[in-house]
Amino acid sequence: MTHGDINTVPDLVPVLSVTGTAIRDGNSYPFTAAITIGSNRQISGGAVAGADPICKERIITPIPVNLTVQQTGGLLLRIDPCLLFTNVDFSQLPQGAMRSTYAFNDDPSSTDYTQPSANLYANLRSTALYAFSWATNL
């Protein structure tokens, strides 16, 4: 979730970029999102130095894993993209700059950071989204 070495990657590089169309009750919601985990997610004003490091936002734990590592193969990570949109009400998204799409907001301090944006970010950090297995053919 760091998108590379956190000491060299510029701040606010997206860890998730999605574009799609959600359809609910006959309504169509073309959408875009670019989610970052950088200075925009840093909690400021902590009482103890280092108490709220950004790495706590970038690490998802615990992800349940039940596998046996073997001499051949590799670790396979599966992500169910549908789970990113659990409890996301697309009708609450503001329209994007092009007016033909709806846009998720990536700034938690913004007034446009509403339920859909907060839930997309929370779902990105949910352990239910990720499934590990061992694949002998890798």
Secondary structure by P-SEA (a helix, b strand, c coil): cccccccccccccccbbbbbbbbcccccccbbbbbbccccccccccccccccccccccccccccccccccccbbbbbbbcccccccccccccccccccccbbbbbcccccccccaaaaaaaaaaaccccbbbbbbccc
